[in-house]
Amino acid sequence: MINEEGKRRIEELKKEWVITKEEKTIVREQQLLANLYECQQEMEHLLDDGSRDPHYRLMDRLIGRLEKYLQNNQDIM
């Protein structure tokens, strides 16, 4: 789900420029990645085994998968 800052930024861009659905999707995907990074940092402190916990490693794999997707499909990373 897109946060309020993201919604505000999208509305600003709409006023300044006509943005495509693809550009809007890119913003959402980048925000998702930022949120996943934040979650992973929090998980490291909350999980008993920290970064060695299987759930932490799962989050790492999900982040890696999204990074690869963004790199392949948007050439931004």
C-alpha positions in Angstrom: 0.0 0.0 0.0 1.4 3.4 -0.9 2.0 5.8 2.0 0.7 9.4 2.2 4.1 10.8 1.1 4.0 8.7 -2.0 0.4 9.7 -2.8 1.3 13.4 -2.3 4.3 13.0 -4.6 2.3 11.3 -7.3 -0.3 14.1 -7.2 2.4 16.7 -7.5 3.9 14.9 -10.5 0.4 14.7 -12.1 0.0 18.4 -11.8 3.5 19.2 -13.2 3.6 16.4 -15.8 1.4 13.8 -17.2 2.7 10.6 -15.8 2.1 7.2 -17.2 0.7 4.2 -15.4 4.2 2.6 -15.8 5.9 5.6 -14.1 3.3 5.3 -11.3 4.1 1.6 -10.9 7.9 2.4 -10.8 7.3 4.8 -7.8 5.2 2.1 -6.0 7.9 -0.6 -6.6 10.6 1.7 -5.3 8.6 2.5 -2.2 8.0 -1.2 -1.7 11.7 -1.8 -1.8 12.4 1.0 0.7 9.8 -0.5 3.0 11.3 -3.9 2.7 14.8 -2.5 3.6 13.2 -0.9 6.7 11.4 -4.1 7.7 14.6 -6.1 7.3 16.5 -3.7 9.6 13.8 -4.0 12.3 13.6 -7.8 11.9 17.3 -8.1 12.6 16.7 -6.5 16.1 13.5 -8.3 16.8 14.4 -11.9 15.9 16.2 -14.1 18.4 19.0 -15.1 16.0 19.2 -11.7 14.3 20.5 -11.9 10.8 21.0 -15.6 11.2 17.3 -16.3 11.6 15.7 -18.1 8.7 12.9 -15.5 8.5 15.6 -12.8 8.2 17.2 -14.7 5.4 13.8 -15.1 3.7 13.4 -11.3 3.8 16.8 -11.0 2.3 15.8 -13.3 -0.6 12.6 -11.3 -1.2 14.6 -8.0 -1.3 17.1 -9.5 -3.7 14.3 -10.7 -5.9 12.7 -7.3 -6.0 16.1 -5.6 -6.6 16.8 -7.9 -9.5 13.3 -7.3 -11.0 13.7 -3.6 -10.8 17.2 -3.8 -12.3 16.0 -5.9 -15.2 12.8 -4.2 -15.9 13.6 -0.5 -15.2 17.3 -0.3 -15.4 17.4 2.0 -12.3 19.7 0.2 -9.9 
